[in-house]
Amino acid sequence: MSNAIEVRALVKRYDALAAVDHIDFDVPEGSVFAFLGPNGAGKTTTTEMLEGLRRRTSGDIRVLGLDPWTDGQELHHQIGVIPQEFRFFEKITPKEAIVYYGRLFGKQPDPAALLDQVQLTDKANSRFDTLSGGQKQKLGLALSLVDEPRVCFLDEPTTGLDPHARRAIWKVVRDLKRDGRTVFLTTHYLEEAELLADQVAIINRGRIVARGTPREIIETYGGPERLRVQGPPELAEYVRQKLGIAVRYESGRLEIALREKGDALRILSVIDASGLPWNGFATERDTLEDVFVHLVGQMDEGVLKSAAPTAGGAP
Amino acid sequence: MNPRRIGGDLSIVAHGYVRNPIALFFSLIFPVILIMLFGLIFASTGATTVTLYAQDFDHSPTSVAFLQALNKTHLVQVQVVGASVGNLSTYLGQNGDSAGLVIPQGFGQNFTAHRPVKVILYTNPQDASSAGTATGALQSVISAFNLQAACGGNSSGNCTPVIGASSLNVGSQVYTYIDYLVPGLIGFSILTSPMFSMVDVTASYRKDGLFRQLSLTPLTRGEWLASRFIWYTMLTFASAALMLAIGSAIFGAHVTFSIWLVPFLIGGPLFFVSLGMLAGTVSKIPETAAVIGNVITFPMMFLAGTFFPVSSFSPGLQLVAKVLPLYYVIDGMNQVLLFNNLSRAIGDLAVVLIGAVIVFALAIYFFKWRDE
């Protein structure tokens, strides 16, 4: 499989500050690539250099074999872009916007079909300034598809959207992949990346700190699988003494690291034999979000959000 | 330049515009309100300041003293024009001036020799107050000179007047305030619609990232600017038609449509669409850009001959008016609509078109939709 995007030793400097500092990655054609990082890490700068909106300081970028800065006109016929917080002419309706883009690109798109694809049919004739944030993003997505692009750049397409709207955009991303298109996705939602992406790269302070499939990243950088059991503090002490292993106790819950799957059965049989009360149990691994927080080391509220609570609790 | 893309963008501009009542109001309705208001207020009146244009064919100490005496009345302000302007009456008519004076050759010699001599005063009967003021000032100075020449210098007491005055009407056509208001308000539309709108659009689209969005399409900066230029030219034609129709039908303006009006209705919007975009490019902050746009627009709105003929301004202000590009648009339209003075109109048009090409080139050069 050839690469839709190739980035080598890419640097973007603003005076002394290296916003992007010698990064390398490839995005195979037909895959979904998630580019993650906290605010100010260099995600949008990188994305805009890939889109041809920003000139790089050094390094090389090829998108479908073209240099985005010098070959922008040609490239823009082959890529679709939704910027963060998509904006458009306020008095124009989604249907008119699609016809407009069709005329710019020399295409004759079917507005009804495109609006149906992004679930915006009911707002086809509403002016842009009356649309909600999610509806505006959906229109941005529809417009990015007018020219039937081979590569779609989606820069935080679901930020601020309600769960229903978010799932609608996820469906479009899956459809794009099914149609063989490449999707370059930046997102704050780690669950989104885990659900949609074939490959993930995490950028922090301008450098890529992890790269691979979500599973590879979790296995490489995450902690071991853990057993969680609800019970009293005495139970934690009992297990420590009986098995001679470390037991973490917090909020009415024991947490024990597992070296191998069979450990869970042994520990549970000890717990059951203790005669002490215990309730549900579950095993769990680090999520991509856990790994992200660990790697970036600077999670703060509002910077990184989870689309849904992480799984856990009794089976 | 791709006509399909320009057409597509033009349709978006048009849709946005007709759905924006404020933009429509200021483009088409506001000038109509202005012409109705000014037309009613100043109907059948002329300019308010009396500037007396004097053509001195004598150039003698006496003629110079005569003009200085007129200035000292503080009723008129003498502005000397050379023989090169040709017939003073025609000159006054073409420039919308209400009062002029011709001092014939031999004025000084005749005066010294106590031989009768006549000066010619041109006034506009429709501008009664200016005519009255100029006549009054002239008569008082003539009386003083006659008194000095005939009575003061002759002890016999034979006070025969030496200097007399003939009074004639200005020009072959009498122009009223409304005649100047029609081209003036067409110029107002040419200036204000594109300037206010383009400054705002350029600054706010950049701030909102809309230009970056458009840069991802095949639309070029030149095509984007071209569609705006076409739109504002269309608005200008609509506004000009309204002004000509209302001015003629309601206020009886003496305007005659000429095909030579068309280049001004194209060159004017090209100049101000480009200038608006250039002003909007200077600052990334829309509010600052708006201030810059206002600093450029407001002096032109009042000093370039939109509401009052430039000839009614003081000589200093007239000089200021002549550095404003809108002056040449309005003066050119005055020449083609009122005076049928094509040679001067072509000069004005050349200034407008050369300026428009320069400003257009600068706007395209400085206006970027991508960041470095």
Chai-1 contact restraints between the chains, C-beta under 6 A:
chainA,res_idxA,chainB,res_idxB,connection_type,confidence,min_distance_angstrom,max_distance_angstrom,comment,restraint_id
A,L53,B,R212,contact,1.0,0.0,6.0,A-B,restraint_1
A,L53,B,R370,contact,1.0,0.0,6.0,A-B,restraint_2
A,R54,B,D371,contact,1.0,0.0,6.0,A-B,restraint_3
A,R55,B,E372,contact,1.0,0.0,6.0,A-B,restraint_4
A,H76,B,L216,contact,1.0,0.0,6.0,A-B,restraint_5
A,V81,B,L216,contact,1.0,0.0,6.0,A-B,restraint_6
A,P83,B,G209,contact,1.0,0.0,6.0,A-B,restraint_7
A,R87,B,D208,contact,1.0,0.0,6.0,A-B,restraint_8
A,R87,B,G209,contact,1.0,0.0,6.0,A-B,restraint_9
A,R87,B,L210,contact,1.0,0.0,6.0,A-B,restraint_10
A,F89,B,I12,contact,1.0,0.0,6.0,A-B,restraint_11
A,F89,B,G16,contact,1.0,0.0,6.0,A-B,restraint_12
A,K91,B,G16,contact,1.0,0.0,6.0,A-B,restraint_13
A,K91,B,R19,contact,1.0,0.0,6.0,A-B,restraint_14
A,I92,B,H15,contact,1.0,0.0,6.0,A-B,restraint_15
A,Y100,B,G8,contact,1.0,0.0,6.0,A-B,restraint_16
A,Y100,B,I12,contact,1.0,0.0,6.0,A-B,restraint_17
A,R103,B,R4,contact,1.0,0.0,6.0,A-B,restraint_18
A,R103,B,G8,contact,1.0,0.0,6.0,A-B,restraint_19
A,L104,B,R5,contact,1.0,0.0,6.0,A-B,restraint_20
A,L104,B,G8,contact,1.0,0.0,6.0,A-B,restraint_21
A,L104,B,T217,contact,1.0,0.0,6.0,A-B,restraint_22
A,L104,B,P218,contact,1.0,0.0,6.0,A-B,restraint_23
A,L104,B,L219,contact,1.0,0.0,6.0,A-B,restraint_24
